[in-house]
Amino acid sequence: MIIVHSGNVSSILPLTCSSSNLYDVPSIKSALVGDASIMEFPLDMISSLLAFLIATTGSILQGSVGFGLGLVCVPLLVLLDPVFIPGPLLLAALLLNILISNREIRSVDKAGFLWAIPGRIVGAALGAGLLILIPRENLSLLFGAMVLLAVLISLAGVHLSPSPMNLLGSGTISGLMGTTSSIGGPPLALVYQKQEGPRIRGTLAVIFIFGAIISIISLALIGRFGLREIQAGLLLFPGIILGFLLSSRLARILDRGFTRLAVLITSSISGIIVIILNVL
């Protein structure tokens, strides 16, 4: 079992693919990549183009809202070829978050991310322990429902400020949710939802950078991040870079007063997808 942790790309994945895997949907996968369980790498032209488009879409979303790369890429890339998850996508996420943090560096909540990072680490560890005791599906359904409840509470006018304790708590829930469902951005984003767009994007990016580095090192130490994973990650880089460049214009539009709405919509979709993936 592999434990990885990187903001929107956090998960515990089995070493082998089976019918019980969270994203193992044979009929869809067969339609996309044929009968082979793992495609030959490098990919053919059509598969490479699909990977490019998936990475571009996820990058646009995260570059403009602050999270969402895993929301788009994890379920789609694992259907295209399991080689992309988790190491290559972690490498691509690291690049994207470096680009975002550099763009928004002046707006980063430096005190805030120092509280959120320990929470994410604790949450990831707790999530790993809970998965031993409770089926992944039950936990993912719980946290998906929690995200939707948090969105409804926010719409009702109740908001959490990014105080140290709230960030520590949301960071912990983010780590728990990321470990159990691979989508860990919403809890932190909801705490920052009333902040300005650059502050949300910059702060989340810094938090996700730390998570990606820890995860990549962990994978390398257990022999699950090598040249093949680097090659697959590099294949995603053009889409990540294009998506980041395109996100700048969308981010400026959202910053005109639509960032909070985008956070709530993306969080809601995240919660719904987590629930659907575990019900199917």
N, C-alpha and C positions, 0 to 999 in steps of 0.2 A: 504494500500500500504506500502511495506517495502522498505526502502532505505538502501542499504549496499554498502560498499566501501572497496576493498582490492586489489589494483593492477589489476591482471588478473582475479579476481573473484568479480568484482564490478557490481552491478545491482540494478534496481528497479523492484521488483517482486510483482505481485498481490497476495493477500492472498488466492485466490482460483484459481484453474487451469481451463482454459476455452479454447475454440477453437481459441481465439485470442491471446493466450500466444505465445511469441516469439518462444519457443522451443516445442510447442505442435504439434507433428506430429503423429496423431493417428495411421496411418497404420504401421509406424516403431515401435512405442511404443507397439502396440498390438502384433507385431511379437516377441518383446523382452520379454515382461512381461505379456502378456495375456490381458484380457479385463478390469481388475481392474485398476482404475485410480491411486490408490496408493497401493502399495504392503504391505502385512503384514510385520512387522518388529519384530525380526531380519529376514534377508533375507534367502532364501533357498541357498543350496550349489552352484548351478550354478550362481545365481545372485551375491552371495558373491564373487565368482571367477571372474566374469565380472567386478565387482567394483574394485577388487584388480588389475586386468590387466589395467583398465582405469587409476587408480591412479598411477600405476607404469609408464605407458607411459607418462603421463603428468609430473610426477616428473623427469623423465629422461630428458625431453625436457627443463623444467625450470632449472634444476640443471646444465645443460651443456651450455645453451644459456643465461639464466637469466630471461626468462619469457616464458609463454606457458602453464602453468598448467590449467588456465581457458579455453584456446583455445581448449584443448583436453577434459577436464573433464565436463565443463558446459553443452554442448549440448548432451553428451553421458550419463552422470549420471542422468540428468533430464528425459531422456527416460527410464532409468533403474528403477528409483524410485525418484519422486520429493522430497522425504524427504532429499535427499543429498544436495539440493540447497535451500537457500544459506549457512545456519549455519554450517552444517557438513563440507562442502568443505572449508569454511573460516577457520575452526579449523585445517583442514589438511594443508591448505596453510600456516597458522601460523607456524606449526611445520616445514614445508619444508623451509620456509624463515629463520627461526632461524638456521637450519642446514647449509644452504648456507652461511648466513652472518658469522657464526662462522668459516666456512672453508675459507672464503675469507676476514676475518676481517682486515687483514693488507692492503688490496687494496681498502677499502671503501673510496669513495670520501666524506669525512665528511662535507666539506663546501657545496658540491653539493646537498646532500639530504636535507639539511636545507632549501634550496630554493625550491626544488621540492615538499616537503610535503605540505606547504601552498598552492601551486598551485593545488595539487590534491584535497585538501579540498574545495577550491573555485570552482574547476571544477565540483566536485560532486554536490555541491549546485546549481550551474548554470544548470547542466544537469537535476536535479530534477525539477527546475523551467521551463525549456524549454519543458519538457515532458508534462507539464500541458497545454502548448500552441500549441505544435507541436507534431504530432503523432510520436511514438518511431521509427516506420519503416523509416520515412523520415530522422530523425536524424542519425540513424544507417547507412543508405545508404550514407549519407553525410560524416560521419567520416570514413567509410570503404573506400570510394573513396579518402578521404584525405590521408589515410595511403598509399594507392597504389601510389598516386601522389608523396608523400614524398619519397617513395622507388625509383621511376623513377628519381626524382631530384637528389637523392644520387648517383644513377648509372651514372648520367650525370656529376658527379664530384663536385657537390655543397654540402657542408657539414656544419652543424651547430656545433659550438663548445659548450661544456658544460659550458657556461658562466651563471652567475646568472639569467639574463633576459631570456635566452633560456631555462634554467631549469624551471623557474617559468612558462613560457609560455607552454612548453611541459608538465609540470605537470598538468596545467589547462586543456589542451586538453586531457591528459590521464584520468583525472577525469571525463570530459564530456563523453568521449568515453566509459569508464568503466561503468558509470551510465546508458548509453543508450543502450549498446550492450553487456556488461559483459566481454569485452576484452579490457583492458586498458593499457597493457604493451608496445605496439609498439611505441607510441610517445616518451616516455622516452628512450627506447632502441635505437631509431634512432639517438637521440642526442649523445649517448655514443658509437655509432657504431665503431668509429675509436680508441676507447680506448682499453686497453688490456682486455682480457676475464675476469680475476679475478675482475677487477675494475667494469666492467659492472654487473656481477653477484652479487658481494657484495653490491654495491650501490643500485641496484634495490631491493635486498632482504630487506635491512634496510627500504627502503621506503614502501615496501609492508607489513612489520611487523606492522608499525604504522597504516596503513589502516585496517589490519585485526583486530587489537585490538579494534579500534574505532567501527568497524562494529559489532563485537561480543558483545561488551557492549551495543550498540544500540539495537540489537536484543533481548538481555536479558531483557532490560528495558521494552520492549513492549511485553514480554512473548513469543517470537519466538525463544528463544535459551534456552533449558532445557535439562533434562536427555536424552530424545529421540534423540535430535540433537547431544549430546555428544556421545551417543552410536553409532550413524551412523558415526560420525567423526572418532571415534576410529577404526571403521571397515576399514577406508581408510588408517590408519597409517602404517600397514605393507607394502602396496604398495608404499606409500610415502617414507618410509625408504629404501626399496629395490631400488626404482628408484633413490634416492639420491646417494646411494652407487655405483650404476652402472654409474651414470652421471659423477663421478669423472674421470673415464678413458676417456669417450667421451669428457669431458671438456679439458683434456690435449691434445687430438688430435686437437680440435678446436683452442686451444691456439697456435698452430703452424702456425697460419696465416689464419685460416678459420673462426674465430669468426664473423668478419664483414659480410661475406657471409651468415653465419647461421642466423644472425640478420635480414638481408635483406630478406632471404627466409621465415623465420618465420613470419616476419611482413607482407609480401605479402600474405601468406596463411591466416593470421589473417584478413586482409582487405577483401579478397575474401570470407571467411566464413561468416563474418559479413553481406556482401552484399547478399550472397545466402540465409542465414537464414531469411532475411527480404523480399526476393523476393518470396520464396516458400509459 
